[in-house]
């Protein structure tokens, strides 16, 4: 097993969050483990698309698969990710509707880009 530098870890986390479908998956799993069929239905994608994104998130080390009988349930790989995602959402107060990154095919620049699940931000004192 290769030990990653902190830069590599942040780059993998960034890659996972860079796609709206992967971000939606992480936000759903923030609330607890789910089966792929429930995840796909909850975020409004096909099971094939979901499978591809789950593979990416597994490769990034952010989700883990847990066999439950003949099915597989997915969950965040570390409970600290629940807190990290919550802190990240609480930190970003305003975002530009158009991404200014240099990626030519950035999904955020497309008019049909939207978050398929409602977000609830928690404000802590």
Phi and psi in degrees as a GROMACS rama.xvg file:
@    title "Ramachandran Plot"
@    xaxis  label "Phi"
@    yaxis  label "Psi"
@TYPE xy
-88.0615  135.629  UNK-2
-90.4507  125.829  UNK-3
-90.9749  147.78  UNK-4
-73.9859  165.541  UNK-5
-62.761  -32.75  UNK-6
-65.5949  -43.551  UNK-7
-62.2309  -39.8297  UNK-8
-63.5492  -46.4699  UNK-9
-64.4368  -36.7759  UNK-10
-64.6954  -39.8484  UNK-11
-66.1543  -40.873  UNK-12
-63.9617  -41.3151  UNK-13
-63.2789  -40.5001  UNK-14
-61.4466  -41.7937  UNK-15
-64.1912  -41.895  UNK-16
-79.6896  -13.8219  UNK-17
-69.8003  -19.2187  UNK-18
-106.798  129.676  UNK-19
-58.3787  -35.6694  UNK-20
-68.5358  -43.4981  UNK-21
-65.3402  -39.2102  UNK-22
-62.7203  -41.3801  UNK-23
-63.2913  -39.9934  UNK-24
-61.7901  -47.3786  UNK-25
-61.1185  -40.4283  UNK-26
-66.6378  -37.9528  UNK-27
-65.7726  -42.5062  UNK-28
-72.5998  -17.7307  UNK-29
-59.8434  -31.7621  UNK-30
-83.6659  -9.71481  UNK-31
140.655  168.134  UNK-32
-61.978  150.343  UNK-33
-146.717  156.344  UNK-34
-85.5353  150.17  UNK-35
-53.6014  -41.0922  UNK-36
-62.8169  -39.178  UNK-37
-69.5937  -39.3306  UNK-38
-61.6184  -47.9353  UNK-39
-59.2947  -45.5805  UNK-40
-65.7683  -41.4089  UNK-41
-65.8866  -32.7333  UNK-42
-104.878  -2.63998  UNK-43
76.7227  41.3699  UNK-44
-128.079  164.421  UNK-45
-72.7834  161.421  UNK-46
-65.4973  -32.9214  UNK-47
-65.1185  -45.8437  UNK-48
-62.7197  -44.7097  UNK-49
-59.3223  -43.4207  UNK-50
-58.4094  -43.0925  UNK-51
-63.3819  -41.6488  UNK-52
-71.6706  -36.1942  UNK-53
-63.9759  -37.2211  UNK-54
-61.9181  -42.8574  UNK-55
-62.0148  -45.6461  UNK-56
-65.912  -34.5002  UNK-57
-65.4757  -45.7145  UNK-58
-61.6652  -32.9892  UNK-59
-76.9014  -10.3821  UNK-60
81.8978  16.6517  UNK-61
-95.6485  -24.9384  UNK-62
-125.946  155.14  UNK-63
-127.656  147.11  UNK-64
-100.397  133.298  UNK-65
-123.269  114.853  UNK-66
-65.2518  133.42  UNK-67
-132.281  96.7891  UNK-68
64.6863  -125.523  UNK-69
-92.1335  -0.792964  UNK-70
-107.112  168.787  UNK-71
-123.798  130.361  UNK-72
-108.59  141.392  UNK-73
-108.594  145.11  UNK-74
-148.755  163.425  UNK-75
-63.3961  141.972  UNK-76
-72.1708  -19.706  UNK-77
-143.179  131.776  UNK-78
-58.4267  -24.1494  UNK-79
-64.4259  -22.3429  UNK-80
-65.6627  -30.7386  UNK-81
-59.9879  -48.3988  UNK-82
-66.3895  -43.0283  UNK-83
-62.2846  -44.2389  UNK-84
-64.9288  -40.234  UNK-85
-62.9179  -43.3624  UNK-86
-64.1867  -41.2383  UNK-87
-62.3825  -45.3418  UNK-88
-64.4428  -36.5269  UNK-89
-73.775  -21.1497  UNK-90
-83.23  -36.931  UNK-91
-81.5941  107.44  UNK-92
-93.3341  -36.8996  UNK-93
-137.645  143.849  UNK-94
-135.821  146.197  UNK-95
-72.0392  141.058  UNK-96
-68.0104  -22.8715  UNK-97
-113.198  126.882  UNK-98
-71.9913  139.832  UNK-99
-105.636  18.9352  UNK-100
-72.518  165.516  UNK-101
-87.0874  3.4674  UNK-102
-69.3398  121.593  UNK-103
-65.9625  -28.4228  UNK-104
-112.489  33.7317  UNK-105
-59.9277  124.815  UNK-106
-62.9346  -26.373  UNK-107
-72.2037  -18.6377  UNK-108
-82.7737  -10.0068  UNK-109
-84.4867  138.765  UNK-110
-60.9878  -27.2557  UNK-111
-82.269  0.255105  UNK-112
-64.4711  126.821  UNK-113
-157.182  155.888  UNK-114
-85.2055  119.901  UNK-115
-74.3295  -9.10288  UNK-116
-124.197  147.074  UNK-117
-72.1038  144.078  UNK-118
-107.637  138.905  UNK-119
-119.148  117.965  UNK-120
-94.5802  136.604  UNK-121
-104.216  127.172  UNK-122
-102.836  123.784  UNK-123
-109.37  142.998  UNK-124
